[in-house]
Amino acid sequence: WDDDLDVGIVPQDLDKLIAALPEDGRFRVTVRYDRNAICRQFRFAYADERIPCFIDLFPFDLVAHDTAASFDAREQAREELKRAILADDSLGFWNERDFYVEASDPRAASIARHFDAALKGLHDKGVLVDDLDQAEAVVWSIINTDSGVKHHTWYQIPVQAIFPLRRLPFEGFEVNAPADHMRCLSDIYGDIYQLPDDLASHFQHIGADDLADCGVASVLQSVIDAN
């Protein structure tokens, strides 16, 4: 119902994707830090920067034990991460006016260390693991979660409800989906046939003015024609 496509991805596959793209040449993964959501944001986009289209990539952390204690530890670590960032005076450049900082920006290293430390802490405590074969559940990553919003982005789902993935039809083609997609939908959203709460307030990722721009329209048409 909204204007963007979101793809969940486990850490190993995100690393593989980023490593493979230079050889392909058509696409890139952008990484930036969003001050509004306090997150490390990944997007799959065209290498041609004139094309505004993108797919959000949402990393999932791998949870060793599918328990309430694991989820609570993750919640606590997320809150500690937010407090540490907000209390860091050296991050004054990252503010509500300049809320996006690209990972390629030299200043981004001072932001990245907070996210890296939070992830390392959960691994050191045995809450998270590196290998999917060792995990009992997946959870929306601590590095990419809307701050202060307790909704579906905070969920933890058993591995067997997602893997192995299955193919399902979507808008005329097939896509990968969770093994038990109805369970996932119900656990996350409740009654999936209710209209979304933010149906009227959801912002446009790419505005009408951008899409109407002659240069953008031309390059988009060339992509459509090539496919």
LOVEX-388651 format. One line per 10 residues: their letters; for each residue x, y, z of N, C-alpha, C. Coordinates in Angstrom, 1 decimal, padded with zeros to 4 digits, always signed. Layout:
N
a) X,Y,Z,X,Y,Z,X,Y,Z; ...
This chain:
227
wdddldvgiv) +000.8,-001.2,+000.0,+000.0,+000.0,+000.0,+000.9,+001.3,+000.0; +002.1,+001.2,+000.3,+003.0,+002.4,+000.3,+003.9,+002.4,-000.9; +004.8,+003.2,-001.0,+005.6,+003.5,-002.2,+007.0,+002.9,-002.2; +007.3,+002.0,-001.2,+008.6,+001.4,-001.3,+008.6,-000.1,-001.0; +009.7,-000.7,-001.3,+009.8,-002.2,-001.1,+010.9,-002.4,-000.1; +010.6,-003.3,+000.9,+011.5,-003.6,+001.9,+011.9,-005.0,+001.8; +013.2,-005.3,+002.0,+013.8,-006.6,+002.0,+014.5,-006.9,+003.2; +014.2,-008.0,+003.9,+014.9,-008.4,+005.1,+016.1,-009.3,+004.7; +017.2,-009.1,+005.4,+018.4,-009.8,+005.0,+019.3,-010.2,+006.2; +019.8,-011.4,+006.2,+020.7,-011.7,+007.4,+022.1,-011.2,+007.1
pqdldkliaa) +022.9,-011.0,+008.1,+024.2,-010.3,+008.0,+025.1,-010.9,+006.9; +025.2,-012.3,+006.9,+026.1,-012.9,+005.9,+025.7,-012.6,+004.5; +024.4,-012.6,+004.2,+024.0,-012.3,+002.9,+024.2,-010.8,+002.5; +024.0,-009.9,+003.5,+024.3,-008.5,+003.2,+025.8,-008.3,+002.8; +026.7,-009.0,+003.6,+028.1,-008.9,+003.2,+028.4,-009.4,+001.8; +027.8,-010.6,+001.5,+028.0,-011.2,+000.2,+027.5,-010.2,-000.9; +026.3,-009.6,-000.7,+025.7,-008.7,-001.7,+026.6,-007.5,-001.9; +027.1,-006.9,-000.9,+028.0,-005.7,-001.0,+029.3,-006.1,-001.7; +029.8,-007.3,-001.4,+031.0,-007.7,-002.1,+030.8,-008.0,-003.6; +029.7,-008.5,-003.9,+029.4,-008.9,-005.3,+029.1,-007.8,-006.3
lpedgrfrvt) +028.6,-006.7,-005.8,+028.1,-005.6,-006.6,+029.1,-004.9,-007.5; +030.4,-004.7,-007.0,+031.4,-004.1,-007.9,+031.6,-004.8,-009.2; +031.5,-006.2,-009.1,+031.7,-007.0,-010.3,+030.6,-006.8,-011.3; +029.4,-006.6,-010.8,+028.2,-006.4,-011.6,+028.1,-005.1,-012.3; +028.4,-004.0,-011.5,+028.4,-002.7,-012.1,+027.1,-001.9,-012.2; +026.0,-002.6,-012.2,+024.7,-002.0,-012.4,+024.1,-001.4,-011.1; +024.5,-001.9,-010.0,+023.9,-001.5,-008.7,+024.9,-001.2,-007.7; +024.4,-000.7,-006.6,+025.3,-000.3,-005.4,+024.4,-000.5,-004.1; +025.1,-000.6,-003.0,+024.4,-000.5,-001.7,+024.9,+000.8,-001.0; +024.0,+001.7,-000.7,+024.3,+002.9,+000.0,+024.2,+002.6,+001.5
vrydrnaicr) +025.1,+003.2,+002.2,+025.0,+003.1,+003.7,+025.1,+004.5,+004.3; +024.2,+004.8,+005.1,+024.2,+006.1,+005.8,+023.6,+006.0,+007.2; +023.9,+007.0,+008.0,+023.4,+007.1,+009.3,+022.3,+008.1,+009.4; +021.1,+007.7,+009.9,+019.9,+008.5,+010.0,+019.7,+008.9,+011.5; +019.9,+010.2,+011.7,+019.7,+010.7,+013.1,+018.3,+010.7,+013.6; +017.3,+010.8,+012.7,+015.9,+010.8,+013.1,+015.6,+009.4,+013.7; +016.0,+008.3,+013.1,+015.7,+007.0,+013.6,+016.8,+006.4,+014.4; +018.0,+007.1,+014.4,+019.2,+006.6,+015.0,+019.5,+005.2,+014.5; +019.8,+005.1,+013.2,+020.0,+003.8,+012.6,+021.1,+003.9,+011.5; +021.6,+002.7,+011.2,+022.5,+002.5,+010.1,+021.7,+002.0,+009.0
qfrfayader) +021.5,+002.8,+007.9,+020.5,+002.5,+006.9,+021.2,+002.0,+005.6; +020.7,+000.9,+005.1,+021.2,+000.2,+003.9,+020.1,+000.3,+002.8; +020.6,+000.7,+001.6,+019.6,+000.7,+000.5,+020.3,+000.1,-000.8; +019.5,-000.7,-001.5,+020.0,-001.3,-002.7,+019.5,-000.3,-003.8; +020.4,+000.2,-004.6,+020.1,+001.2,-005.6,+020.9,+001.0,-006.9; +020.4,+001.7,-007.9,+021.2,+001.7,-009.2,+022.5,+002.4,-009.0; +023.5,+002.0,-009.8,+024.8,+002.6,-009.7,+024.7,+004.0,-010.3; +023.8,+004.2,-011.3,+023.5,+005.5,-011.9,+022.8,+006.4,-010.8; +023.4,+007.4,-010.3,+022.8,+008.2,-009.2,+021.7,+009.0,-009.7; +021.5,+009.1,-011.0,+020.3,+009.9,-011.5,+019.0,+009.2,-011.2
ipcfidlfpf) +019.1,+007.9,-011.0,+017.9,+007.0,-010.8,+017.5,+007.1,-009.3; +016.4,+007.6,-009.0,+016.1,+007.8,-007.5,+015.5,+006.5,-006.9; +015.2,+005.5,-007.6,+014.6,+004.3,-007.1,+015.6,+003.5,-006.2; +015.1,+002.9,-005.1,+015.9,+002.1,-004.3,+015.0,+001.0,-003.5; +015.7,+000.1,-002.9,+015.0,-000.9,-002.1,+015.7,-000.9,-000.7; +014.9,-000.7,+000.3,+015.4,-000.7,+001.7,+015.9,-002.1,+002.0; +017.1,-002.3,+002.6,+017.6,-003.5,+003.1,+017.6,-003.5,+004.6; +016.8,-004.3,+005.2,+016.7,-004.3,+006.7,+017.5,-005.6,+007.2; +018.6,-005.4,+007.9,+019.4,-006.5,+008.4,+018.7,-007.1,+009.6; +018.7,-008.4,+009.8,+018.2,-009.1,+010.9,+019.4,-009.7,+011.7
dlvahdtaas) +019.3,-009.5,+013.0,+020.3,-010.2,+013.9,+019.9,-011.6,+014.1; +020.9,-012.5,+014.3,+020.7,-013.9,+014.6,+020.7,-014.2,+016.0; +019.6,-014.7,+016.6,+019.5,-014.9,+018.0,+019.8,-016.3,+018.4; +020.7,-016.5,+019.4,+021.1,-017.8,+019.8,+019.9,-018.6,+020.4; +019.1,-018.0,+021.3,+018.0,-018.7,+021.9,+016.7,-017.9,+021.8; +015.7,-018.5,+021.3,+014.4,-017.8,+021.1,+013.6,-017.7,+022.4; +014.1,-016.8,+023.3,+013.5,-016.6,+024.6,+013.1,-015.2,+024.8; +012.3,-014.9,+025.8,+011.9,-013.6,+026.2,+013.2,-012.8,+026.7; +014.1,-013.6,+027.4,+015.3,-013.0,+027.9,+016.2,-012.5,+026.8; +016.2,-013.2,+025.7,+017.0,-012.7,+024.6,+016.5,-011.4,+024.0
fdareqaree) +015.2,-011.4,+023.9,+014.5,-010.2,+023.4,+014.7,-009.0,+024.3; +014.6,-009.3,+025.6,+014.8,-008.2,+026.6,+016.2,-007.6,+026.6; +017.2,-008.5,+026.4,+018.6,-008.1,+026.3,+018.8,-007.2,+025.1; +018.2,-007.6,+024.0,+018.3,-006.8,+022.8,+017.6,-005.4,+023.0; +016.5,-005.4,+023.6,+015.8,-004.1,+023.9,+016.6,-003.2,+024.8; +017.2,-003.8,+025.8,+018.1,-003.0,+026.7,+019.3,-002.5,+025.9; +019.9,-003.3,+025.1,+021.1,-002.9,+024.4,+020.7,-001.7,+023.4; +019.5,-001.8,+022.8,+019.1,-000.8,+021.9,+018.9,+000.6,+022.7; +018.3,+000.5,+023.8,+018.1,+001.7,+024.6,+019.5,+002.3,+025.0; +020.4,+001.4,+025.4,+021.7,+001.9,+025.8,+022.5,+002.5,+024.6
lkrailadds) +022.3,+001.9,+023.5,+022.9,+002.5,+022.2,+022.4,+003.9,+022.0; +021.1,+004.1,+022.1,+020.5,+005.4,+021.9,+021.0,+006.4,+022.9; +021.1,+006.0,+024.2,+021.5,+007.0,+025.2,+023.0,+007.3,+025.0; +023.8,+006.4,+024.6,+025.2,+006.6,+024.3,+025.4,+007.6,+023.2; +024.7,+007.5,+022.1,+024.8,+008.4,+021.0,+024.3,+009.8,+021.4; +023.2,+009.9,+022.0,+022.6,+011.2,+022.4,+023.5,+011.9,+023.4; +024.3,+011.2,+024.2,+025.2,+011.8,+025.2,+026.6,+012.1,+024.7; +026.9,+011.7,+023.4,+028.2,+011.9,+022.9,+028.3,+013.3,+022.3; +029.0,+014.2,+023.0,+029.2,+015.6,+022.5,+029.9,+015.7,+021.2; +030.7,+014.7,+020.9,+031.5,+014.7,+019.6,+030.7,+014.6,+018.4
lgfwnerdfy) +029.4,+014.2,+018.6,+028.5,+014.0,+017.4,+027.6,+015.2,+017.2; +028.0,+016.3,+017.6,+027.2,+017.5,+017.4,+026.9,+017.8,+015.9; +027.8,+017.4,+015.0,+027.5,+017.6,+013.6,+026.3,+016.8,+013.1; +026.0,+015.7,+013.8,+024.9,+014.8,+013.4,+023.6,+015.3,+014.2; +022.8,+016.1,+013.6,+021.7,+016.7,+014.4,+020.5,+016.7,+013.5; +019.4,+017.4,+014.1,+018.1,+017.3,+013.4,+018.1,+018.1,+012.1; +019.1,+019.0,+011.9,+019.1,+019.7,+010.6,+019.9,+018.9,+009.6; +021.0,+018.3,+010.0,+021.9,+017.5,+009.1,+021.8,+016.1,+009.6; +020.6,+015.4,+009.4,+020.4,+014.1,+010.0,+020.8,+013.0,+009.2; +021.3,+013.1,+008.0,+021.9,+012.0,+007.2,+023.4,+012.2,+007.1
veasdpraas) +024.1,+011.2,+007.5,+025.6,+011.2,+007.3,+026.0,+010.0,+006.5; +026.6,+010.1,+005.4,+027.0,+009.0,+004.6,+028.1,+008.3,+005.2; +028.1,+006.9,+005.1,+029.2,+006.1,+005.7,+030.5,+006.5,+005.1; +030.6,+007.1,+003.9,+031.8,+007.5,+003.3,+032.4,+008.8,+003.9; +031.6,+009.5,+004.6,+032.0,+010.7,+005.3,+033.0,+010.3,+006.4; +034.2,+011.0,+006.4,+035.1,+010.6,+007.5,+034.6,+010.8,+008.9; +033.6,+011.6,+009.1,+033.0,+011.8,+010.4,+032.1,+010.6,+010.8; +031.8,+009.8,+009.9,+030.9,+008.7,+010.2,+031.5,+007.6,+011.1; +032.8,+007.6,+011.1,+033.5,+006.6,+012.0,+033.1,+006.8,+013.4; +032.9,+008.0,+013.9,+032.6,+008.3,+015.3,+031.2,+007.9,+015.6
iarhfdaalk) +030.3,+007.8,+014.6,+029.0,+007.2,+014.8,+029.0,+005.7,+014.7; +029.7,+005.2,+013.8,+029.8,+003.7,+013.5,+030.3,+003.0,+014.8; +031.2,+003.6,+015.5,+031.8,+002.9,+016.7,+030.7,+002.5,+017.7; +029.7,+003.4,+017.8,+028.6,+003.1,+018.8,+027.8,+001.9,+018.3; +027.5,+001.8,+017.0,+026.7,+000.7,+016.5,+027.5,-000.6,+016.6; +028.8,-000.5,+016.2,+029.6,-001.7,+016.3,+029.8,-002.2,+017.7; +029.9,-001.3,+018.7,+030.1,-001.7,+020.1,+028.8,-002.4,+020.6; +027.6,-001.9,+020.2,+026.4,-002.4,+020.6,+026.2,-003.9,+020.1; +026.5,-004.1,+018.8,+026.5,-005.4,+018.3,+027.5,-006.4,+018.9; +028.7,-005.9,+019.1,+029.7,-006.7,+019.8,+029.3,-007.1,+021.2
glhdkgvlvd) +028.7,-006.2,+021.9,+028.2,-006.5,+023.3,+027.2,-007.6,+023.3; +026.3,-007.6,+022.4,+025.3,-008.7,+022.3,+025.9,-010.0,+021.9; +026.9,-010.0,+021.0,+027.6,-011.2,+020.7,+028.4,-011.7,+021.9; +029.1,-010.8,+022.6,+029.9,-011.2,+023.7,+029.1,-011.9,+024.8; +027.9,-011.4,+024.9,+027.0,-012.0,+026.0,+026.3,-013.3,+025.5; +026.5,-013.7,+024.2,+025.9,-014.9,+023.7,+024.5,-014.7,+023.3; +024.0,-013.5,+023.2,+022.6,-013.3,+022.8,+022.5,-013.5,+021.3; +023.5,-013.0,+020.6,+023.6,-013.1,+019.1,+024.7,-014.0,+018.7; +024.5,-014.6,+017.5,+025.5,-015.5,+016.9,+025.7,-015.1,+015.5; +026.8,-015.6,+014.9,+027.2,-015.2,+013.5,+026.6,-016.1,+012.5
dldqaeavvw) +026.3,-017.3,+012.8,+025.9,-018.3,+011.8,+024.4,-018.7,+012.0; +023.7,-018.7,+010.9,+022.3,-019.0,+010.9,+022.0,-020.4,+011.4; +023.0,-021.3,+011.2,+022.8,-022.7,+011.7,+022.8,-022.8,+013.2; +023.3,-021.7,+013.8,+023.4,-021.7,+015.3,+022.3,-021.0,+015.9; +021.4,-020.3,+015.1,+020.4,-019.4,+015.6,+019.1,-020.1,+015.8; +018.3,-019.8,+016.8,+017.0,-020.3,+017.0,+015.9,-019.2,+016.5; +016.4,-018.0,+016.3,+015.4,-017.0,+015.9,+016.2,-015.8,+015.2; +015.4,-015.0,+014.5,+016.0,-013.7,+014.0,+015.2,-012.6,+014.6; +015.9,-011.4,+014.7,+015.2,-010.3,+015.2,+015.7,-009.1,+014.4; +014.8,-008.1,+014.3,+015.1,-006.8,+013.6,+016.4,-006.3,+014.2
siintdsgvk) +017.4,-005.9,+013.4,+018.7,-005.6,+013.9,+018.7,-004.4,+014.8; +019.5,-004.4,+015.8,+019.7,-003.3,+016.8,+020.2,-002.1,+016.1; +020.9,-002.2,+014.9,+021.5,-001.1,+014.2,+020.5,-000.4,+013.3; +019.3,-001.0,+013.1,+018.4,-000.5,+012.1,+017.0,-000.6,+012.5; +016.6,+000.2,+013.6,+015.3,+000.1,+014.2,+014.8,+001.5,+014.4; +013.6,+001.8,+014.1,+013.1,+003.2,+014.5,+013.1,+003.4,+016.0; +013.7,+004.5,+016.4,+013.8,+004.8,+017.8,+012.5,+005.2,+018.4; +012.2,+004.7,+019.6,+011.0,+005.1,+020.3,+009.7,+004.6,+019.7; +009.8,+003.7,+018.8,+008.5,+003.2,+018.2,+008.4,+001.7,+018.5; +007.5,+001.4,+019.4,+007.4,+000.0,+019.7,+006.3,-000.7,+018.8
hhtwyqipvq) +006.7,-001.1,+017.6,+005.8,-001.8,+016.7,+006.5,-003.0,+016.1; +006.1,-003.3,+014.9,+006.6,-004.6,+014.3,+008.0,-004.6,+014.1; +008.7,-003.5,+014.0,+010.2,-003.5,+013.7,+011.0,-004.1,+014.9; +010.3,-004.4,+016.0,+011.1,-004.9,+017.2,+010.9,-006.4,+017.3; +010.3,-007.1,+016.4,+009.9,-008.5,+016.6,+011.0,-009.5,+016.6; +010.8,-010.6,+017.1,+011.7,-011.8,+017.1,+010.9,-013.0,+016.6; +011.4,-013.7,+015.6,+010.6,-014.8,+015.0,+011.5,-016.0,+014.9; +011.0,-017.2,+015.2,+011.7,-018.4,+015.1,+012.3,-018.6,+013.7; +013.5,-019.2,+013.6,+014.1,-019.4,+012.3,+013.2,-020.3,+011.4; +012.6,-021.3,+012.0,+011.8,-022.3,+011.2,+010.6,-021.6,+010.6
aifplrrlpf) +010.2,-020.5,+011.1,+009.0,-019.8,+010.5,+009.4,-019.0,+009.2; +010.8,-018.8,+009.1,+011.2,-018.0,+007.9,+012.0,-018.9,+006.9; +012.9,-019.8,+007.4,+013.7,-020.6,+006.6,+013.3,-022.1,+006.6; +013.4,-022.8,+005.5,+013.8,-022.3,+004.2,+012.8,-021.4,+003.5; +013.2,-020.4,+002.8,+012.3,-019.5,+002.1,+011.4,-020.2,+001.1; +010.3,-019.7,+000.8,+009.4,-020.2,-000.3,+009.1,-019.1,-001.3; +008.8,-019.6,-002.5,+008.5,-018.6,-003.6,+007.0,-018.4,-003.6; +006.6,-017.1,-003.7,+005.2,-016.7,-003.7,+005.0,-015.7,-004.8; +003.8,-015.7,-005.5,+003.5,-014.7,-006.5,+003.3,-013.3,-005.9; +003.9,-012.3,-006.6,+003.7,-010.9,-006.2,+003.7,-010.0,-007.4
egfevnapad) +002.6,-009.4,-007.7,+002.5,-008.4,-008.8,+003.0,-009.0,-010.1; +002.7,-010.2,-010.4,+003.0,-010.8,-011.7,+004.3,-011.6,-011.8; +005.1,-011.6,-010.7,+006.3,-012.4,-010.7,+006.5,-013.0,-009.3; +007.5,-013.9,-009.1,+007.7,-014.6,-007.9,+008.8,-014.0,-007.0; +008.6,-014.0,-005.7,+009.6,-013.4,-004.8,+009.8,-014.4,-003.7; +010.9,-014.3,-003.0,+011.1,-015.1,-001.8,+010.3,-014.6,-000.6; +009.8,-015.5,+000.2,+008.9,-015.1,+001.3,+009.2,-016.1,+002.4; +008.8,-015.8,+003.7,+009.1,-016.7,+004.8,+008.3,-018.0,+004.6; +008.9,-019.1,+005.1,+008.3,-020.4,+005.0,+006.9,-020.4,+005.5; +006.6,-019.8,+006.7,+005.3,-019.7,+007.2,+004.9,-018.2,+007.2
hmrclsdiyg) +004.6,-017.7,+006.0,+004.4,-016.3,+005.9,+003.2,-015.8,+006.7; +002.1,-016.6,+006.8,+000.9,-016.2,+007.5,+001.2,-016.1,+009.0; +002.0,-017.0,+009.5,+002.4,-016.8,+010.9,+003.1,-015.5,+011.2; +004.1,-015.3,+010.3,+004.9,-014.0,+010.4,+004.0,-012.8,+010.4; +003.1,-012.8,+009.4,+002.2,-011.6,+009.2,+001.3,-011.4,+010.4; +000.8,-012.5,+010.9,-000.1,-012.4,+012.1,+000.6,-012.0,+013.3; +001.8,-012.6,+013.6,+002.6,-012.2,+014.7,+003.0,-010.7,+014.7; +003.3,-010.2,+013.5,+003.8,-008.9,+013.4,+002.7,-007.9,+013.4; +001.6,-008.1,+012.6,+000.6,-007.1,+012.4,-000.7,-007.4,+013.1; -000.9,-008.6,+013.6,-002.2,-009.0,+014.1,-003.2,-009.3,+013.0
diyqlpddla) -004.3,-008.5,+012.9,-005.2,-008.7,+011.9,-004.7,-008.0,+010.6; -004.2,-008.9,+009.7,-003.6,-008.3,+008.5,-004.5,-007.7,+007.5; -005.8,-007.9,+007.7,-006.8,-007.3,+006.8,-007.3,-006.0,+007.3; -006.8,-005.4,+008.4,-007.1,-004.1,+008.8,-006.2,-003.1,+008.0; -006.7,-001.9,+007.8,-005.9,-000.9,+007.1,-004.8,-000.4,+008.0; -003.6,-000.1,+007.5,-002.5,+000.3,+008.3,-002.8,+001.6,+009.1; -002.3,+001.8,+010.3,-002.5,+003.0,+011.1,-002.0,+004.2,+010.4; -000.8,+004.1,+009.7,-000.2,+005.3,+009.1,-000.5,+005.4,+007.6; -001.7,+004.8,+007.1,-002.0,+004.9,+005.7,-002.0,+006.3,+005.2; -002.6,+007.2,+006.0,-002.7,+008.6,+005.5,-001.5,+009.5,+005.7
shfqhigadd) -000.6,+009.0,+006.7,+000.5,+009.9,+007.1,+001.8,+009.4,+006.5; +001.9,+008.3,+005.8,+003.1,+007.8,+005.3,+003.7,+008.7,+004.3; +005.0,+009.1,+004.4,+005.5,+010.1,+003.5,+006.0,+009.4,+002.2; +006.1,+010.2,+001.1,+006.6,+009.7,-000.2,+008.1,+009.6,-000.1; +008.7,+008.5,-000.5,+010.2,+008.5,-000.5,+010.7,+009.2,-001.7; +010.0,+009.2,-002.8,+010.4,+009.9,-004.0,+009.2,+010.8,-004.4; +009.4,+012.1,-004.3,+008.3,+013.0,-004.5,+007.9,+013.1,-006.0; +006.7,+013.6,-006.2,+006.1,+013.8,-007.6,+007.0,+014.7,-008.4; +007.5,+015.7,-007.8,+008.4,+016.7,-008.5,+009.6,+016.0,-009.1; +010.2,+015.1,-008.3,+011.4,+014.4,-008.7,+011.0,+013.5,-009.9
ladcgvasvl) +009.9,+012.8,-009.8,+009.5,+011.9,-010.9,+009.2,+012.6,-012.1; +008.7,+013.9,-012.0,+008.3,+014.6,-013.2,+009.5,+015.3,-013.8; +010.6,+015.3,-013.2,+011.8,+015.9,-013.7,+012.2,+015.3,-015.1; +012.5,+016.0,-016.1,+012.8,+015.5,-017.4,+013.9,+014.5,-017.4; +015.0,+014.9,-016.7,+016.2,+014.0,-016.6,+015.9,+012.7,-016.0; +015.2,+012.7,-014.8,+014.8,+011.5,-014.1,+013.9,+010.7,-014.9; +012.9,+011.3,-015.5,+011.9,+010.5,-016.4,+012.6,+009.8,-017.5; +013.6,+010.5,-018.1,+014.3,+009.9,-019.3,+015.1,+008.7,-018.9; +015.9,+008.8,-017.7,+016.7,+007.7,-017.3,+015.9,+006.6,-016.8; +014.8,+006.8,-016.2,+013.9,+005.8,-015.8,+013.3,+005.0,-017.0
qsvidan) +012.9,+005.8,-018.0,+012.4,+005.2,-019.2,+013.4,+004.3,-019.9; +014.7,+004.7,-019.8,+015.8,+003.9,-020.4,+015.9,+002.6,-019.7; +015.8,+002.6,-018.3,+015.8,+001.4,-017.6,+014.7,+000.5,-017.9; +013.5,+001.0,-018.0,+012.3,+000.2,-018.3,+012.4,-000.4,-019.7; +012.9,+000.4,-020.6,+013.1,-000.2,-022.0,+014.1,-001.3,-022.0; +015.1,-001.2,-021.2,+016.2,-002.2,-021.2,+015.8,-003.5,-020.6; +014.7,-003.4,-019.8,+014.2,-004.6,-019.1,+012.9,-005.1,-019.6
